Amino acid sequence: MSDFGDYLRSLREQQRLSLRDVAAKTGVSISYITMIEHSKRKPPGPDVLKKLALAYNVPVKDLMKAAGYLDDLQEVKSVLSVETEVEMAFNFVMSDPRYHSGTRLSGPMTTDVKRFIVEMYEKSTGKKLLSGE
């Protein structure tokens, strides 16, 4: 794609998501997403890109690269810590109504436990949420 807005719109359409769906999943307003898709705003910052990556089921690094923030994987690691990536993926899994872990989770969980739950979700759904090193 020659333009970030076109790229973002194509991701949304591939996932068969409406603007309203994306706004509900990310907390980003419909008008802001529309302005980005129509190139009336520059690409959003890393915080918004992280939210969009989860909604569009793509790695954050792909959106960061398309937005012009990154040139290689080393830069991704500096922007998005492993713990943050696991936490975001875990929250995505827990909010997916089609996926039920079979038990209620309680108490504090380590990053390793959350990673395990995310990896089980990835295996059962075929979705890739963690960048995997």
N, C-alpha and C positions, 0 to 999 in steps of 0.2 A: 504494500500500500504506500502510496506517495504521501499520504497525510494521516496523522494520528487519529483524527476524527473519523475518517473512513474505516480505519483499522478497528477502532472501538465499536463502531456501528456494526461492522461485519461480525465481530465476536458476539455481540448481543443477538444478532439475527441467527447465527449458527446455533446458539443455545436456545433459540426460540423464546426469548424473553422480551417482554414489553418494557417500555421505559418505566412504567409503574412497578413492574416486578423488580427491576434493578434498584429502583429507589427504595423499595421495601426491604430488600436484602442488604443494602449498603448504608442506608441513612443519608445518601447523597440525593439532593433534590432533582426532580425531573427536569426542571429548567436548566440546571447546571449541566447535567448529562447531555441535554439537547444542544446547548451552546458548544460543548466540546465536540460532539458528533458533527456539528455544522461548521466547525473551525472558527467559531466566533470567540472562543476562549483558547488560550494556550493549554497544552497538556497539564493536568492537575499535578499536585505534588505527590511525593511518595506515600503519604498517609491515605490519600484518596485512592491512589493506584492499588494499594494493598487491599482495600475494601472491594474494588472493582475486580481484582484478580480472583478473589474467592467467588464472587457472583458469576464471573464468566468461566470459572474452572480452568484458569490458565496460571502458570507460574508468575509470581510477582516480577521476577527478573525479565520476563518477556515484555510486560507492559512498561517496565522501567526503561528497557532498551528502546522500545518503539517510541517512547516519549522523549528519548534523547538524553536520559540521565546516566546511562551506563554504557560502557564499552566492553567490559568483560566480567566474568564471574567474581573476581576478587572484589570489585566494587559492590556487587550485590551483597556480599557477606558483610561489608561495612555498613550498609544501609539497613539490612534486615538480619537481626541476630537469629540464631538457631532457635532460641527460646521463644522469640516473638513469632517466628514462622510456625512452630509447633502449636503455640497458644492459639493463633488465628485459625489454623487447620482444625484443631480440637473444637473450637467454638462453632466452626462451620458444621462439623460432624454432629455435634450435640443439637444443633438447630435444624438438622435435616429431618423432616417429619417421616420420610420414607425409611429411615434407618433407626432401628431400635436395638440397643446393645443388650437387652434382656434383663438388665439389672439397674437398679437405681444407684447412682454414684453419690458417695457422701465422703466428707472429710477432705483434707488436703491431698492433692495428687502431685507427684513429681512430674517433671518434664518427660522422663522416660515412660511413665505410665500413659501419659497423654499421647506420646508418640506411638506407643503400641496400639492404642485405640484408633488413632488415625490410620495407621498402617493396616489394621484389620478392615477398616472402612474402605480404604483404597483397594484392597484385595477383593472385597465383596461387591463393590460397585464398579470397579474399573476406572474410577476417577483418580487423577493424580493431584494430590494436594501439597505434598512435600517435595522440595527440589531434589532430595536424595543425593548424597555425596559419594 
